[in-house]
Amino acid sequence: MIRAQADAVLVLADDLTGAAETAAVLMPAAGAALIALSGPPYDSAPPVLVADLGSRYHSDTNSLVRAALAHAGDRRVLVKIDSLLRGNVAAAIAAACLDALVVLAPALPSAGRTVVGGVPYVEGVPLRETRTWHIEPRPAPATVAEALDGHPSTLIPPSTRSARGTPH
């Protein structure tokens, strides 16, 4: 495998829409981003590589994420989940946690999707009370912790962050 640049990133997205959104945000101003529509290996790619794992409703999300992580090389890794916590969030996070501490930030404020005190909201209404999950096979989670299906988590309130954006 070709060694990646120190600032290279691999994003593991759960669907194509999330992959495209993330690529657009992370794409260097004068460079390129590549969206991989198939699994690893990810050889000879630009600094921003976004893999559409198609894992949102896959029965073995954990294996898909683990296989992709095995090909990350020196790249920093981001796991892009759905901002409404749809899909196999717990499996994706569990797979990523085997290699590193994971920071989970399931929000998209520009679309009215926020998290306050661990509770996801859509336009100020708790996610569980909205119809955004009406086609999902199970009810929306009441909290981010519930979406993790019992995997350990710690809520870190914004007040614990310093002015530079790092935890105290």
ChimeraX attribute file (.defattr): number of C-alpha atoms within 10 A of each C-alpha:
attribute: neighborCount
match mode: 1-to-1
recipient: residues
	/A:1	10
	/A:2	10
	/A:3	12
	/A:4	18
	/A:5	13
	/A:6	10
	/A:7	10
	/A:8	18
	/A:9	22
	/A:10	26
	/A:11	27
	/A:12	28
	/A:13	28
	/A:14	28
	/A:15	20
	/A:16	17
	/A:17	12
	/A:18	20
	/A:19	25
	/A:20	17
	/A:21	13
	/A:22	21
	/A:23	21
	/A:24	15
	/A:25	10
	/A:26	16
	/A:27	17
	/A:28	13
	/A:29	8
	/A:30	5
	/A:31	9
	/A:32	16
	/A:33	20
	/A:34	18
	/A:35	20
	/A:36	19
	/A:37	14
	/A:38	11
	/A:39	15
	/A:40	16
	/A:41	14
	/A:42	18
	/A:43	13
	/A:44	11
	/A:45	17
	/A:46	18
	/A:47	21
	/A:48	24
	/A:49	27
	/A:50	32
	/A:51	28
	/A:52	23
	/A:53	23
	/A:54	18
	/A:55	23
	/A:56	21
	/A:57	13
	/A:58	14
	/A:59	12
	/A:60	13
	/A:61	24
	/A:62	19
	/A:63	15
	/A:64	21
	/A:65	23
	/A:66	16
	/A:67	15
	/A:68	19
	/A:69	21
	/A:70	11
	/A:71	16
	/A:72	23
	/A:73	18
	/A:74	15
	/A:75	20
	/A:76	15
	/A:77	19
	/A:78	17
	/A:79	20
	/A:80	24
	/A:81	25
	/A:82	18
	/A:83	18
	/A:84	20
	/A:85	21
	/A:86	20
	/A:87	21
	/A:88	22
	/A:89	25
	/A:90	20
	/A:91	23
	/A:92	26
	/A:93	22
	/A:94	19
	/A:95	18
	/A:96	19
	/A:97	13
	/A:98	10
	/A:99	11
	/A:100	9
	/A:101	9
	/A:102	14
	/A:103	13
	/A:104	15
	/A:105	13
	/A:106	19
	/A:107	20
	/A:108	14
	/A:109	13
	/A:110	7
	/A:111	10
	/A:112	13
	/A:113	19
	/A:114	23
	/A:115	21
	/A:116	14
	/A:117	11
	/A:118	18
	/A:119	17
	/A:120	24
	/A:121	22
	/A:122	22
	/A:123	12
	/A:124	12
	/A:125	14
	/A:126	19
	/A:127	24
	/A:128	17
	/A:129	14
	/A:130	13
	/A:131	10
	/A:132	13
	/A:133	17
	/A:134	10
	/A:135	8
	/A:136	10
	/A:137	9
	/A:138	9
	/A:139	13
	/A:140	22
	/A:141	21
	/A:142	16
	/A:143	19
	/A:144	23
	/A:145	17
	/A:146	15
	/A:147	18
	/A:148	19
	/A:149	14
	/A:150	9
	/A:151	13
	/A:152	8
	/A:153	13
	/A:154	8
	/A:155	10
	/A:156	12
	/A:157	10
	/A:158	11
	/A:159	9
	/A:160	11
	/A:161	12
	/A:162	10
	/A:163	9
	/A:164	7
	/A:165	9
	/A:166	8
	/A:167	11
	/A:168	9
